[in-house]
């Protein structure tokens, strides 16, 4: 079967750095996405990785290792508004998105 | 923001009644999707559409049907609602299915079946 694993919840301090991990086992791989979802709102796109390595976008970076079935999202200079759930999704061989259950990130002052 | 509107935003219905949720887009995107989101689960695909009158099942399609008679509208029907269908339902659109194509989501419909 297809499986994507993320930690259920993480806590970090405002101004710090946090890394959210995602491991996947899917039938095929056509890229990995990270989305942010604030409570009661729709998911919004953060990043896309298809090749190994690090993609940087401002305070957010995403890393991919296809051989290890592993990705992480790195958030720097945390702000209170970063409190949200972070969803990892893989596009499989049928070009469908397979979603992890999400990681709820709690930011403390 | 992508022009996706879901209606209704909230609904409470009784077990055994039919329910229809609507997704309307103004982006003229070809692909539309219905997902449900439940605690402890990732977004799970119910049905999707790749064009007018072209639809296919997702991983959790039992008890649901869809229709797409116009590019802009994708309807999800719960034929006879059950308590297990209490969930938050999200509509999403993509321009295509190329690997790097991101999905845009509607604001969600919170459905409670009592």
Interface residues (C-beta under 8 A of the other chain):
Chain A: X4 X30 X31 X33 X40 X41 X42 X43 X44 X45 X48 X50 X87 X89 X91 X95 X96 X97 X98 X99 X100 X101 X102
Chain B: X35 X40 X41 X42 X43 X44 X45 X48 X58 X90 X97 X99 X100 X102 X103 X104 X105 X106 X107 X108
